[in-house]
Amino acid sequence: MTAPFRHFTFRSPEETAAFARALAPGLAAGDVLLLEGQIGGGKTHFARSLIQARLASDGAPVEDVPSPTFTLVQSYDTGRVELRHADLYRLTHTGEVEELGLTDAFDEAICLVEWPDRLGDLAPVGALVLSFAAGDDPETRVVTASSTRRAGRTGSGRLSMGAERSAAIDRFLLGTGWGGTDRVPLAGDASSRRYLRLRRTGESAVLMDAPGDRVGIARFIAVAEHLLGCGLSAPRIFARDLPAGLVLLEDFGDGLYPALLAADPAREGPLFAAAAEALAALHACPAPDAPDLGPTTLTEQAGLVYDSYLPAFTGRTDDPAKGDMQALLAEAFAALPPWRPVLALRDFHAGNLFWLPDRAGPARVGLIDYQDAGLGHPLYDLVSLARDARRDVAPETVAGMQACYSAVTGIAPGTAWPLLAVQRNLRILGIFARLAVDHGKPGYLDFLPRTWALLVEDLEHVSLLRLKRRLLADLPPPIPERIARLKDRCRTNPTP
């Protein structure tokens, strides 16, 4: 039996293909699409568009996709996942389905099945059913999405939700003039947001897909406008739909710092000095209204290491010890020299920076992922870049960044540098442990040893010795044996 879900109307074959292309990147092994409808209804056109889009997004050669009317099943390997496209029109009994190996493929591959009524009771639970019917003119197709169910069992509905989301994206892009473009998934971040690069002749753009994050998108747009007003490079906003959680952005291209440094490590010094220059330019601008990122907030956030990291490795919490640590941290912040709050972008690290050589001065550094920006210490973002949990930064590069920033702003590292580094990496230990344990992303555990090493190094500063004794007495180091045991306990979800 099936559970009705939603009706979609596509006014042309291109709109149907755009729906298929939008759905393709989100599919995973074990996802099954059952395509119903009469001959000529658009099922094969939809399947062909989806398969070619998935081959392209996974970096595989794009093949011709013939109808499997006579072969019954066609297989495609993207290098990441196998796709099976089946046409069961000529089958007469369910035993033939098992002979084709489809029942095993339902668990191991992405499967598109035309004429799924031939499956009988072999139809998998939780499959997405797309029923194609003619509309009010020869080009129009009405597609009804539903999910398969059996008595007493309910499918996850994930594919049905994916179909609804894909349709929302199609409607948004068609209204912006970017409908029907090629879409390639880009690397995401630790949030639920995803990014798609859109390509058409001679130009490209990026779609931010952030369902249910209206507040975060509004903050992203507000900070982007501030950065652009300061003469810095944030992606220009081409179109937005806040209720739908969609934003069409300028594409900065492929010049991400990590890719450039992997190709030529000698560029680290100049690239990071340019990032320090961009921060100095930002801090010269009057700060906008933004959430507080001052000592009280930072002290509270550091407690995440006791909320998530400690129980992940020991199975217990320790609120009294957490309180003692936060009191010592607050005392250290109170001892800092006075400082003027500036806009801290908060996730200012190499993975969020682009090199834009055709631009001048601070605008050569492209900035992304700043929706959590707040008013904080001027050194916060510079510390974030230098004491990066994801990559080692050479000491001479750090010294160059500090000198560049200080020459423009007059602000020297002082005691604020190790304190901000300790606070940030305490928070990161907690966040990465939580992402692994609660969100099934064990890949974040691989960053813990570097984060721990940075923490221990910065705790050596003479101003932090009491804090050092407290933390090292409470927290177990993330040695390989502990990480391996914790990975075994994590739910299995995509890792970063």
Secondary structure, 3 states (H helix, E strand, C coil): CEEEEEEEEECCHHHHHHHHHHHHHHCCCCCEEEEECCCCCCHHHHHHHHHHHHHHHCCCCCCCCCCCCCCCEEEEECCCCEEEEEECCCCCCHHHHHHCCHHHHHHHCEEEEECHHHHHHHCCCCCEEEEEEECCCCCCEEEEEEEECECCECCCCHHHHHHHHHHHHHHHHHHHCCCCCEEEEECCCCCCCEEEEEEECCEEEEEEECCCCHHHHHHHHHHHHHHHHCCCECCCEEEEECCCCEEEEECCCCCEHHHHHHHCHHHHHHHHHHHHHHHHHHHHCCCCCCCECCHHHHHHHHCHHHHHHHHHHHCCCCHHHHHHHHHHHHHHHHCCCCCCCEEECCCCCHHHEEECCCCCHHHHEEECCCCCCEEECCCHHHHHHHCCCCCCCCHHHHHHHHHHHHHHHCCCCCCHHHHHHHHHHHHHHHHHHHHHHHHCCHHHHHHHHHHHHHHHHHCCCHHHHHHHHHHHHHCCCCCHHHHHHHHHHCCCCCCC
